[in-house]
Amino acid sequence: MMTAFAFRISALATVSALALVGAALAVPAAAQPMPSRLQADDQASARAEMQAGRNLPIRSIEQRIVPRYERQGFEYLTFEYDGVAAIYRLKFIKDGRLLFVDADPRTGRVLREQR
């Protein structure tokens, strides 16, 4: 037969275990990167500039730049638009090392590389 004290300890252990499981399940969802407000603003800015005819579509810029770096053995990862600097930053990787290529959104010309 379980005493009242033992029952309380058992109930407390169960509640604690459930809380730990709940916290463990919540962490992966909370750890997911959320697009920041700045990123959303940059995306809207890039779209507005392209629709106004001031910027090239990113696909045109990728078609100009990506093959050049793939011929050098780089793998293309992704891009982002920096609305403050008004550049596209294309990201590549080779042998575990990242390469960032900044491109002019108006011309598609490479402005700089950062390793």
Buried (B, 14 or more C-beta within 10 A) or exposed (E): EEEEEEEEEEEEEEEEEEEEEEEEEEEEEEEEEEEEEEBEEBBEBBEEBBEEEEBBBBEEBBEBBBEEBEEEEBEBEEBBBBBEEBBBBBBBEBEEEEBBBBBBBEEBEBEEEEE
